[in-house]
């Protein structure tokens, strides 16, 4: 009976450590209260390219960002579904946007 208790305790500790290590959060850019979560990486790339052009194209890129991306609060917990050198596909795990999936640029998730 004592062996089972020790094994159960060890298993619970292992699960706790594993769960704690999986916690990722969104990180807003300096001065921003939210993070833009795009439907996919291609949409993010198109909006970023427009914003880089400046002028009228830059304004359209900013407007496109507000239409295409969901704004999610800073420090919202997420699971990383996949990632590459440009960013990650995440799923929001808590808060009012729970269940939202999308692409987040590399600097906006830890």
LINCORBEL-V240117 format. One record per residue. N is the residue number from 1. RES is the residue in one letter. OMEGA is omega as a letter, one per 30 degrees, with the letter a starting at -180 (* if undefined). BURIAL is # if it has 9 or more other C-alpha atoms within 8 Angstrom, else .. Layout:
n->{N	N}
res->{RES	RES}
omega->{OMEGA	OMEGA}
burial->{BURIAL	BURIAL}
This chain:
n->{1	2	3	4	5	6	7	8	9	10	11	12	13	14	15	16	17	18	19	20	21	22	23	24	25	26	27	28	29	30	31	32	33	34	35	36	37	38	39	40	41	42	43	44	45	46	47	48	49	50	51	52	53	54	55	56	57	58	59	60	61	62	63	64	65	66	67	68	69	70	71	72	73	74	75	76	77	78	79	80	81	82	83	84	85	86	87	88	89	90	91	92	93	94	95	96	97	98	99	100	101	102	103	104	105	106	107	108	109	110}
res->{X	X	X	X	X	X	X	X	X	X	X	X	X	X	X	X	X	X	X	X	X	X	X	X	X	X	X	X	X	X	X	X	X	X	X	X	X	X	X	X	X	X	X	X	X	X	X	X	X	X	X	X	X	X	X	X	X	X	X	X	X	X	X	X	X	X	X	X	X	X	X	X	X	X	X	X	X	X	X	X	X	X	X	X	X	X	X	X	X	X	X	X	X	X	X	X	X	X	X	X	X	X	X	X	X	X	X	X	X	X}
omega->{a	l	l	l	l	l	l	l	l	l	l	l	a	l	l	l	l	a	l	a	a	a	l	l	l	l	l	l	a	l	a	l	a	l	l	l	a	l	l	a	l	l	l	a	l	l	l	l	l	a	l	a	a	l	a	l	l	l	l	l	l	l	l	l	a	l	a	a	l	l	a	a	l	l	l	l	l	l	l	l	l	l	l	a	a	a	a	l	a	l	l	a	a	l	a	l	a	l	l	l	l	a	l	l	a	a	a	l	l	*}
burial->{.	.	.	.	.	.	.	.	.	.	.	.	.	.	.	.	.	.	.	.	.	.	#	#	#	#	#	#	.	.	.	.	.	#	#	#	#	#	#	#	#	.	#	#	.	.	#	#	#	#	#	.	.	#	.	.	#	#	#	#	#	#	.	#	#	.	.	#	#	#	.	#	#	#	.	#	#	#	#	#	.	.	#	.	.	.	#	#	#	#	#	#	#	#	.	.	.	#	.	.	#	#	#	#	#	#	.	#	#	.}
